[in-house]
Amino acid sequence: MAVETSVPVTVTDEASARIAELGMQPEFERMIEKAKELVPHLRFIRVTLEYDPEGELDPQVVIWCHRGDTGWESDRSDWEYRDWKVRTFSPDVCIQFVMIILYEAANGR
């Protein structure tokens, strides 16, 4: 699959600060590039910091991949991404980042 390099990526200030606090900017950048490579019909990536509502876990950086709904039934990119992530990074890195794919119709809904 060809890498789509023109996919816009937005990172909230809060997520950016957390990545800096963790000292994991290179790891984060690799994760973004891998998401661009693996997720088909990717429209944009939005990165936020999300908190555990129960307060038991540290906040996590969430990589929201917004993609078209074309071929969603056979999309295994989340599995491929997860497998790559755990083979590439230590558990201390993996626990800090989550990727979630959102399937959207052409009208964005």
Protein Blocks (a to p, Z undefined) as FASTA:
>chain_A
ZZdfkbccdddfklmmmmmmnopmmmmmmmmmmmmmmmghifbdcddddddfklpaccdd
dddddddfehklmpcklmmmmmmmmmmpcfklmmmpccddddddfkoZZ
